[in-house]
């Protein structure tokens, strides 16, 4: 939810901001892709809910791609029109958290198999490690 902090720890963020359009929080997110690929960008609606179930706090974040005329497509950047994410964070009952995530996107275009393999083998695991480190250090920022 803290987009400014995400820009500090996520090396793949090229641009990231949110604005209100028609009463909805809309996020613009441009992701760096390796040369010679084009960067991808996302426009999505994000909603957050904080729940209390039997005294346990559960945080839910839902995101889904959308389009708004105020954010047109950019030359040289591929717009990702199919994106959906559901994220649940809850206490593990000790000092940690459990995170459950469903993620789907269709990045479009012709993506070489070497890049798909790299993302599956290295990109996603490295991102999750970076995110875990960022979560542990977040309290130092505030």
N, CA, C and O atoms as a DFTB+ gen file, in Angstrom:
568 C
 N C O
     1  1       0.820      -1.187       0.000
     2  2       0.000       0.000       0.000
     3  2       0.871       1.260       0.000
     4  3       0.428       2.318      -0.448
     5  1       2.078       1.155       0.489
     6  2       2.997       2.292       0.535
     7  2       3.816       2.299      -0.760
     8  3       4.877       1.681      -0.843
     9  1       3.308       3.001      -1.750
    10  2       3.929       2.980      -3.072
    11  2       5.310       3.623      -3.077
    12  3       6.198       3.179      -3.805
    13  1       5.496       4.664      -2.272
    14  2       6.816       5.303      -2.219
    15  2       7.870       4.330      -1.693
    16  3       8.997       4.310      -2.187
    17  1       7.511       3.532      -0.703
    18  2       8.450       2.541      -0.175
    19  2       8.724       1.450      -1.211
    20  3       9.857       0.988      -1.347
    21  1       7.693       1.045      -1.934
    22  2       7.880       0.022      -2.978
    23  2       8.911       0.484      -4.002
    24  3       9.723      -0.314      -4.470
    25  1       8.883       1.762      -4.347
    26  2       9.841       2.300      -5.321
    27  2      11.278       2.201      -4.808
    28  3      12.215       2.157      -5.605
    29  1      11.461       2.165      -3.495
    30  2      12.803       2.078      -2.917
    31  2      13.386       0.668      -2.995
    32  3      14.582       0.508      -3.241
    33  1      12.560      -0.345      -2.790
    34  2      13.104      -1.694      -2.697
    35  2      12.886      -2.553      -3.942
    36  3      13.593      -3.544      -4.126
    37  1      11.931      -2.201      -4.796
    38  2      11.631      -3.019      -5.973
    39  2      12.376      -2.466      -7.186
    40  3      12.003      -1.427      -7.731
    41  1      13.421      -3.161      -7.600
    42  2      14.273      -2.693      -8.691
    43  2      13.575      -2.685     -10.045
    44  3      14.088      -2.088     -10.992
    45  1      12.422      -3.328     -10.160
    46  2      11.724      -3.397     -11.439
    47  2      10.698      -2.286     -11.631
    48  3      10.113      -2.173     -12.708
    49  1      10.472      -1.471     -10.617
    50  2       9.515      -0.367     -10.740
    51  2      10.148       0.764     -11.542
    52  3      11.182       1.310     -11.156
    53  1       9.525       1.104     -12.644
    54  2       9.953       2.263     -13.439
    55  2       9.156       3.491     -13.008
    56  3       9.703       4.584     -12.858
    57  1       7.843       3.289     -12.810
    58  2       6.960       4.377     -12.387
    59  2       5.792       3.767     -11.624
    60  3       5.298       2.697     -11.982
    61  1       5.354       4.451     -10.570
    62  2       4.286       3.914      -9.730
    63  2       3.621       5.058      -8.986
    64  3       4.273       5.796      -8.248
    65  1       2.309       5.198      -9.187
    66  2       1.562       6.237      -8.474
    67  2       0.085       5.857      -8.443
    68  3      -0.359       4.967      -9.168
    69  1      -0.670       6.555      -7.581
    70  2      -2.112       6.328      -7.522
    71  2      -2.842       7.653      -7.553
    72  3      -2.340       8.675      -7.087
    73  1      -4.044       7.610      -8.115
    74  2      -4.947       8.761      -8.163
    75  2      -6.368       8.269      -7.967
    76  3      -6.662       7.085      -8.128
    77  1      -7.236       9.192      -7.620
    78  2      -8.659       8.883      -7.505
    79  2      -9.355       9.237      -8.815
    80  3      -9.212      10.353      -9.316
    81  1     -10.102       8.298      -9.364
    82  2     -10.924       8.515     -10.552
    83  2     -12.293       7.920     -10.275
    84  3     -12.410       6.734      -9.966
    85  1     -13.327       8.741     -10.385
    86  2     -14.705       8.284     -10.166
    87  2     -14.871       7.552      -8.835
    88  3     -15.572       6.543      -8.762
    89  1     -14.229       8.057      -7.791
    90  2     -14.379       7.487      -6.459
    91  2     -13.592       6.215      -6.202
    92  3     -13.740       5.611      -5.140
    93  1     -12.758       5.791      -7.144
    94  2     -11.959       4.576      -6.992
    95  2     -10.481       4.938      -6.937
    96  3     -10.042       5.868      -7.614
    97  1      -9.713       4.209      -6.135
    98  2      -8.266       4.371      -6.127
    99  2      -7.705       3.580      -7.302
   100  3      -7.830       2.356      -7.361
   101  1      -7.084       4.298      -8.237
   102  2      -6.521       3.676      -9.436
   103  2      -5.001       3.812      -9.377
   104  3      -4.470       4.893      -9.122
   105  1      -4.315       2.700      -9.617
   106  2      -2.857       2.666      -9.561
   107  2      -2.302       2.542     -10.977
   108  3      -2.784       1.742     -11.779
   109  1      -1.272       3.352     -11.273
   110  2      -0.490       3.194     -12.504
   111  2       0.857       2.612     -12.093
   112  3       1.513       3.121     -11.184
   113  1       1.266       1.532     -12.778
   114  2       2.502       0.826     -12.437
   115  2       3.215       0.438     -13.725
   116  3       2.684      -0.338     -14.520
   117  1       4.413       0.973     -13.936
   118  2       5.214       0.578     -15.090
   119  2       6.381      -0.277     -14.597
   120  3       7.092       0.092     -13.663
   121  1       6.559      -1.429     -15.248
   122  2       7.559      -2.411     -14.852
   123  2       8.670      -2.459     -15.900
   124  3       8.408      -2.513     -17.101
   125  1       9.917      -2.439     -15.418
   126  2      11.074      -2.542     -16.313
   127  2      11.215      -3.983     -16.802
   128  3      11.198      -4.926     -16.011
   129  1      11.354      -4.133     -18.108
   130  2      11.646      -5.423     -18.724
   131  2      13.050      -5.363     -19.306
   132  3      13.511      -4.284     -19.681
   133  1      13.742      -6.496     -19.390
   134  2      15.114      -6.473     -19.921
   135  2      15.136      -6.184     -21.424
   136  3      14.207      -6.538     -22.150
   137  1      16.204      -5.541     -21.872
   138  2      16.409      -5.290     -23.295
   139  2      16.465      -6.632     -24.021
   140  3      17.093      -7.554     -23.500
   141  1      15.875      -6.790     -25.139
   142  2      15.240      -5.809     -26.018
   143  2      13.727      -5.722     -25.852
   144  3      13.040      -5.205     -26.733
   145  1      13.200      -6.219     -24.739
   146  2      11.751      -6.223     -24.505
   147  2      11.263      -4.820     -24.156
   148  3      12.026      -3.986     -23.669
   149  1       9.990      -4.578     -24.411
   150  2       9.365      -3.315     -24.017
   151  2       8.880      -3.416     -22.580
   152  3       8.438      -4.478     -22.140
   153  1       8.964      -2.316     -21.853
   154  2       8.388      -2.275     -20.509
   155  2       6.899      -2.560     -20.594
   156  3       6.283      -2.402     -21.649
   157  1       6.328      -2.980     -19.475
   158  2       4.885      -3.212     -19.380
   159  2       4.320      -2.213     -18.389
   160  3       4.987      -1.818     -17.432
   161  1       3.062      -1.803     -18.635
   162  2       2.397      -0.983     -17.626
   163  2       1.018      -1.529     -17.320
   164  3       0.383      -2.197     -18.135
   165  1       0.583      -1.217     -16.111
   166  2      -0.671      -1.713     -15.560
   167  2      -1.468      -0.525     -15.052
   168  3      -0.913       0.424     -14.497
   169  1      -2.769      -0.590     -15.249
   170  2      -3.687       0.336     -14.593
   171  2      -4.688      -0.546     -13.872
   172  3      -5.363      -1.369     -14.490
   173  1      -4.783      -0.371     -12.559
   174  2      -5.681      -1.252     -11.823
   175  2      -6.342      -0.543     -10.648
   176  3      -5.837       0.435     -10.097
   177  1      -7.493      -1.090     -10.299
   178  2      -8.231      -0.638      -9.117
   179  2      -7.771      -1.504      -7.953
   180  3      -7.670      -2.725      -8.070
   181  1      -7.497      -0.854      -6.833
   182  2      -7.045      -1.580      -5.647
   183  2      -7.989      -1.272      -4.495
   184  3      -8.338      -0.117      -4.248
   185  1      -8.391      -2.316      -3.803
   186  2      -9.238      -2.157      -2.625
   187  2      -8.587      -2.895      -1.462
   188  3      -7.968      -3.946      -1.631
   189  1      -8.743      -2.318      -0.287
   190  2      -8.172      -2.936       0.912
   191  2      -9.259      -3.058       1.964
   192  3     -10.078      -2.157       2.144
   193  1      -9.250      -4.176       2.648
   194  2     -10.169      -4.404       3.755
   195  2      -9.370      -4.955       4.927
   196  3      -8.513      -5.821       4.752
   197  1      -9.654      -4.450       6.116
   198  2      -9.073      -4.979       7.344
   199  2     -10.196      -5.662       8.106
   200  3     -11.194      -5.031       8.453
   201  1     -10.033      -6.940       8.362
   202  2     -11.066      -7.739       9.013
   203  2     -10.606      -8.163      10.399
   204  3      -9.410      -8.244      10.676
   205  1     -11.569      -8.430      11.255
   206  2     -11.290      -8.966      12.582
   207  2     -12.104     -10.245      12.717
   208  3     -13.333     -10.207      12.782
   209  1     -11.411     -11.375      12.758
   210  2     -12.088     -12.662      12.884
   211  2     -11.616     -13.333      14.163
   212  3     -10.469     -13.768      14.264
   213  1     -12.505     -13.411      15.128
   214  2     -12.190     -14.019      16.424
   215  2     -10.962     -13.381      17.064
   216  3     -10.114     -14.074      17.627
   217  1     -10.874     -12.055      16.972
   218  2      -9.776     -11.321      17.576
   219  2      -8.494     -11.298      16.763
   220  3      -7.504     -10.692      17.176
   221  1      -8.506     -11.946      15.626
   222  2      -7.315     -11.966      14.770
   223  2      -7.511     -11.000      13.605
   224  3      -8.527     -11.045      12.910
   225  1      -6.525     -10.128      13.402
   226  2      -6.599      -9.175      12.296
   227  2      -6.177      -9.853      10.999
   228  3      -5.165     -10.551      10.936
   229  1      -6.979      -9.627       9.975
   230  2      -6.692     -10.158       8.647
   231  2      -6.783      -8.997       7.666
   232  3      -7.779      -8.273       7.633
   233  1      -5.734      -8.828       6.869
   234  2      -5.686      -7.749       5.889
   235  2      -5.868      -8.356       4.501
   236  3      -5.181      -9.310       4.134
   237  1      -6.797      -7.795       3.738
   238  2      -7.101      -8.286       2.399
   239  2      -6.892      -7.154       1.404
   240  3      -7.380      -6.042       1.607
   241  1      -6.163      -7.440       0.325
   242  2      -5.959      -6.472      -0.748
   243  2      -6.395      -7.136      -2.046
   244  3      -5.941      -8.229      -2.383
   245  1      -7.280      -6.461      -2.768
   246  2      -7.770      -6.948      -4.053
   247  2      -7.384      -5.948      -5.130
   248  3      -7.511      -4.740      -4.933
   249  1      -6.917      -6.442      -6.260
   250  2      -6.541      -5.568      -7.373
   251  2      -7.006      -6.204      -8.673
   252  3      -6.927      -7.419      -8.853
   253  1      -7.497      -5.354      -9.582
   254  2      -7.945      -5.845     -10.883
   255  2      -7.734      -4.763     -11.924
   256  3      -7.976      -3.582     -11.675
   257  1      -7.276      -5.189     -13.100
   258  2      -7.005      -4.226     -14.164
   259  2      -8.274      -3.478     -14.554
   260  3      -9.388      -3.995     -14.464
   261  1      -8.060      -2.245     -14.987
   262  2      -9.148      -1.393     -15.448
   263  2      -8.576      -0.465     -16.509
   264  3      -7.394      -0.550     -16.842
   265  1      -9.390       0.396     -17.025
   266  2      -8.889       1.434     -17.928
   267  2      -9.570       2.737     -17.551
   268  3     -10.747       2.768     -17.190
   269  1      -8.807       3.802     -17.643
   270  2      -9.356       5.139     -17.423
   271  2      -8.830       6.035     -18.537
   272  3      -7.646       5.985     -18.869
   273  1      -9.702       6.851     -19.111
   274  2      -9.265       7.690     -20.229
   275  2      -8.169       8.681     -19.851
   276  3      -7.435       9.151     -20.719
   277  1      -8.053       9.001     -18.567
   278  2      -7.037       9.961     -18.121
   279  2      -5.619       9.386     -18.179
   280  3      -4.646      10.133     -18.063
   281  1      -5.492       8.059     -18.357
   282  2      -4.165       7.435     -18.438
   283  2      -4.079       6.661     -19.759
   284  3      -4.303       5.451     -19.790
   285  1      -3.757       7.358     -20.834
   286  2      -3.680       6.685     -22.141
   287  2      -2.441       5.796     -22.248
   288  3      -1.498       5.925     -21.467
   289  1      -2.462       4.898     -23.225
   290  2      -1.300       4.052     -23.481
   291  2      -0.125       4.911     -23.918
   292  3      -0.299       5.958     -24.542
   293  1       1.075       4.451     -23.580
   294  2       2.295       5.181     -23.914
   295  2       3.041       4.468     -25.039
   296  3       3.058       3.240     -25.116
   297  1       3.643       5.253     -25.892
   298  2       4.438       4.710     -26.985
   299  2       5.627       3.929     -26.422
   300  3       6.324       4.411     -25.529
   301  1       5.856       2.725     -26.949
   302  2       6.994       1.921     -26.527
   303  2       6.768       1.108     -25.270
   304  3       7.667       0.388     -24.834
   305  1       5.587       1.204     -24.677
   306  2       5.251       0.457     -23.460
   307  2       4.017      -0.390     -23.762
   308  3       3.041       0.115     -24.318
   309  1       4.051      -1.672     -23.402
   310  2       2.932      -2.575     -23.645
   311  2       1.983      -2.523     -22.454
   312  3       2.395      -2.759     -21.318
   313  1       0.717      -2.215     -22.709
   314  2      -0.298      -2.158     -21.655
   315  2      -0.778      -3.564     -21.321
   316  3      -1.196      -4.308     -22.208
   317  1      -0.719      -3.929     -20.049
   318  2      -1.237      -5.214     -19.570
   319  2      -2.708      -5.004     -19.223
   320  3      -3.036      -4.304     -18.265
   321  1      -3.581      -5.613     -20.005
   322  2      -5.018      -5.425     -19.816
   323  2      -5.669      -6.520     -18.988
   324  3      -6.825      -6.391     -18.584
   325  1      -4.934      -7.599     -18.731
   326  2      -5.468      -8.698     -17.929
   327  2      -4.575      -8.890     -16.708
   328  3      -3.498      -9.482     -16.791
   329  1      -5.042      -8.380     -15.579
   330  2      -4.284      -8.450     -14.327
   331  2      -5.268      -8.603     -13.184
   332  3      -6.285      -7.912     -13.123
   333  1      -4.952      -9.518     -12.278
   334  2      -5.790      -9.713     -11.094
   335  2      -4.913     -10.235      -9.968
   336  3      -4.060     -11.098     -10.170
   337  1      -5.142      -9.692      -8.773
   338  2      -4.382     -10.134      -7.605
   339  2      -5.281     -10.117      -6.379
   340  3      -6.058      -9.184      -6.171
   341  1      -5.164     -11.156      -5.578
   342  2      -5.821     -11.220      -4.274
   343  2      -4.743     -11.564      -3.258
   344  3      -3.981     -12.513      -3.446
   345  1      -4.684     -10.795      -2.189
   346  2      -3.632     -10.953      -1.187
   347  2      -4.272     -10.950       0.192
   348  3      -5.091     -10.086       0.502
   349  1      -3.896     -11.920       1.018
   350  2      -4.373     -11.996       2.396
   351  2      -3.153     -12.105       3.306
   352  3      -2.269     -12.931       3.082
   353  1      -3.119     -11.260       4.332
   354  2      -2.032     -11.293       5.311
   355  2      -2.654     -11.473       6.687
   356  3      -3.557     -10.731       7.075
   357  1      -2.164     -12.463       7.418
   358  2      -2.663     -12.673       8.777
   359  2      -1.522     -13.118       9.672
   360  3      -0.488     -13.579       9.189
   361  1      -1.709     -12.983      10.952
   362  2      -0.692     -13.380      11.927
   363  2      -0.497     -14.891      11.881
   364  3      -1.432     -15.646      11.615
   365  1       0.731     -15.314      12.145
   366  2       0.986     -16.748      12.252
   367  2       0.787     -17.234      13.690
   368  3       1.045     -18.397      14.002
   369  1       0.323     -16.324      14.566
   370  2       0.102     -16.670      15.957
   371  2       1.323     -16.461      16.827
   372  3       1.262     -16.633      18.044
   373  1       2.430     -16.092      16.208
   374  2       3.667     -15.840      16.948
   375  2       4.090     -14.407      16.659
   376  3       3.336     -13.471      16.924
   377  1       5.303     -14.230      16.112
   378  2       5.780     -12.886      15.783
   379  2       5.807     -12.642      14.278
   380  3       6.294     -11.604      13.830
   381  1       5.295     -13.576      13.504
   382  2       5.358     -13.459      12.050
   383  2       3.988     -13.352      11.409
   384  3       2.973     -13.170      12.082
   385  1       3.988     -13.466      10.119
   386  2       2.760     -13.371       9.337
   387  2       2.703     -14.506       8.330
   388  3       3.727     -15.063       7.934
   389  1       1.497     -14.833       7.931
   390  2       1.267     -15.748       6.819
   391  2       0.704     -14.910       5.680
   392  3      -0.168     -14.066       5.885
   393  1       1.211     -15.154       4.487
   394  2       0.767     -14.409       3.316
   395  2       0.231     -15.404       2.297
   396  3       0.886     -16.393       1.970
   397  1      -0.967     -15.127       1.803
   398  2      -1.589     -15.938       0.764
   399  2      -1.826     -15.020      -0.426
   400  3      -2.368     -13.925      -0.277
   401  1      -1.415     -15.471      -1.613
   402  2      -1.545     -14.607      -2.779
   403  2      -2.011     -15.404      -3.992
   404  3      -1.556     -16.519      -4.245
   405  1      -2.925     -14.800      -4.727
   406  2      -3.320     -15.288      -6.045
   407  2      -2.943     -14.182      -7.006
   408  3      -3.318     -13.029      -6.798
   409  1      -2.207     -14.511      -8.056
   410  2      -1.727     -13.498      -8.987
   411  2      -1.877     -14.016     -10.406
   412  3      -1.510     -15.152     -10.706
   413  1      -2.419     -13.176     -11.275
   414  2      -2.502     -13.505     -12.701
   415  2      -2.281     -12.243     -13.501
   416  3      -2.857     -11.198     -13.201
   417  1      -1.443     -12.339     -14.525
   418  2      -1.422     -11.298     -15.547
   419  2      -1.022     -11.908     -16.873
   420  3      -0.330     -12.925     -16.927
   421  1      -1.465     -11.278     -17.928
   422  2      -1.098     -11.655     -19.281
   423  2      -0.281     -10.501     -19.829
   424  3      -0.847      -9.485     -20.231
   425  1       1.059     -10.637     -19.855
   426  2       1.904      -9.508     -20.230
   427  2       1.836      -9.134     -21.703
   428  3       2.361      -8.092     -22.097
   429  1       1.206      -9.957     -22.518
   430  2       1.053      -9.634     -23.932
   431  2       2.372      -9.675     -24.689
   432  3       3.446      -9.798     -24.100
   433  1       2.265      -9.571     -25.992
   434  2       3.456      -9.546     -26.832
   435  2       4.120     -10.904     -26.939
   436  3       3.627     -11.903     -26.415
   437  1       5.234     -10.918     -27.620
   438  2       6.026     -12.135     -27.800
   439  2       7.131     -12.164     -26.750
   440  3       8.077     -11.378     -26.808
   441  1       7.005     -13.061     -25.808
   442  2       8.008     -13.161     -24.746
   443  2       8.831     -14.421     -24.994
   444  3       8.281     -15.521     -25.058
   445  1      10.144     -14.267     -25.135
   446  2      10.981     -15.438     -25.417
   447  2      10.977     -16.439     -24.265
   448  3      10.833     -16.072     -23.098
   449  1      11.138     -17.706     -24.622
   450  2      11.091     -18.761     -23.602
   451  2      12.198     -18.592     -22.564
   452  3      12.000     -18.951     -21.403
   453  1      13.365     -18.053     -22.953
   454  2      14.441     -17.857     -21.983
   455  2      14.017     -16.903     -20.873
   456  3      14.406     -17.075     -19.718
   457  1      13.206     -15.880     -21.229
   458  2      12.756     -14.927     -20.219
   459  2      11.702     -15.558     -19.311
   460  3      11.718     -15.347     -18.098
   461  1      10.798     -16.325     -19.890
   462  2       9.786     -17.020     -19.081
   463  2      10.478     -17.956     -18.088
   464  3      10.113     -18.002     -16.913
   465  1      11.471     -18.696     -18.564
   466  2      12.211     -19.609     -17.684
   467  2      12.959     -18.850     -16.596
   468  3      12.982     -19.281     -15.444
   469  1      13.574     -17.717     -16.956
   470  2      14.303     -16.919     -15.969
   471  2      13.359     -16.402     -14.889
   472  3      13.678     -16.446     -13.701
   473  1      12.191     -15.909     -15.311
   474  2      11.220     -15.379     -14.347
   475  2      10.784     -16.477     -13.384
   476  3      10.724     -16.259     -12.174
   477  1      10.478     -17.661     -13.924
   478  2      10.020     -18.764     -13.071
   479  2      11.114     -19.229     -12.110
   480  3      10.840     -19.521     -10.946
   481  1      12.347     -19.296     -12.597
   482  2      13.436     -19.829     -11.785
   483  2      14.060     -18.795     -10.862
   484  3      14.417     -19.113      -9.728
   485  1      14.197     -17.561     -11.333
   486  2      14.923     -16.539     -10.577
   487  2      14.089     -15.318     -10.213
   488  3      14.123     -14.855      -9.073
   489  1      13.348     -14.804     -11.171
   490  2      12.644     -13.538     -10.970
   491  2      11.657     -13.557      -9.818
   492  3      11.713     -12.703      -8.933
   493  1      10.749     -14.531      -9.824
   494  2       9.731     -14.590      -8.767
   495  2      10.362     -14.889      -7.407
   496  3      10.064     -14.184      -6.443
   497  1      11.230     -15.914      -7.286
   498  2      11.852     -16.148      -5.971
   499  2      12.655     -14.949      -5.460
   500  3      12.599     -14.630      -4.272
   501  1      13.398     -14.285      -6.344
   502  2      14.168     -13.112      -5.914
   503  2      13.257     -11.977      -5.477
   504  3      13.541     -11.288      -4.498
   505  1      12.156     -11.782      -6.208
   506  2      11.201     -10.744      -5.823
   507  2      10.625     -11.033      -4.439
   508  3      10.511     -10.128      -3.612
   509  1      10.260     -12.289      -4.184
   510  2       9.688     -12.641      -2.881
   511  2      10.700     -12.435      -1.755
   512  3      10.330     -12.000      -0.665
   513  1      11.974     -12.744      -2.009
   514  2      13.019     -12.486      -1.007
   515  2      13.161     -10.990      -0.751
   516  3      13.261     -10.556       0.397
   517  1      13.168     -10.202      -1.834
   518  2      13.267      -8.745      -1.683
   519  2      12.073      -8.194      -0.909
   520  3      12.225      -7.309      -0.067
   521  1      10.879      -8.725      -1.200
   522  2       9.676      -8.260      -0.515
   523  2       9.734      -8.618       0.972
   524  3       9.361      -7.805       1.818
   525  1      10.196      -9.821       1.292
   526  2      10.307     -10.226       2.697
   527  2      11.281      -9.317       3.443
   528  3      11.001      -8.899       4.566
   529  1      12.422      -9.009       2.828
   530  2      13.387      -8.090       3.446
   531  2      12.771      -6.711       3.639
   532  3      12.947      -6.083       4.684
   533  1      12.047      -6.243       2.622
   534  2      11.420      -4.922       2.713
   535  2      10.393      -4.889       3.843
   536  3      10.284      -3.890       4.554
   537  1       9.644      -5.970       4.011
   538  2       8.658      -6.025       5.099
   539  2       9.351      -5.968       6.457
   540  3       8.887      -5.279       7.365
   541  1      10.460      -6.691       6.595
   542  2      11.184      -6.695       7.864
   543  2      11.773      -5.330       8.188
   544  3      11.879      -4.963       9.358
   545  1      12.159      -4.575       7.160
   546  2      12.785      -3.269       7.368
   547  2      11.776      -2.120       7.395
   548  3      12.149      -0.978       7.665
   549  1      10.523      -2.407       7.121
   550  2       9.533      -1.332       6.993
   551  2       9.410      -0.513       8.276
   552  3       9.261       0.708       8.222
   553  1       9.473      -1.172       9.418
   554  2       9.339      -0.445      10.688
   555  2      10.461       0.567      10.881
   556  3      10.270       1.561      11.582
   557  1      11.634       0.339      10.275
   558  2      12.742       1.295      10.369
   559  2      12.436       2.575       9.603
   560  3      12.923       3.652       9.949
   561  1      11.621       2.445       8.555
   562  2      11.266       3.579       7.709
   563  2      10.297       4.522       8.416
   564  3      10.356       5.739       8.238
   565  1       9.407       3.944       9.218
   566  2       8.340       4.748       9.836
   567  2       8.767       5.363      11.146
   568  3       7.982       6.064      11.783
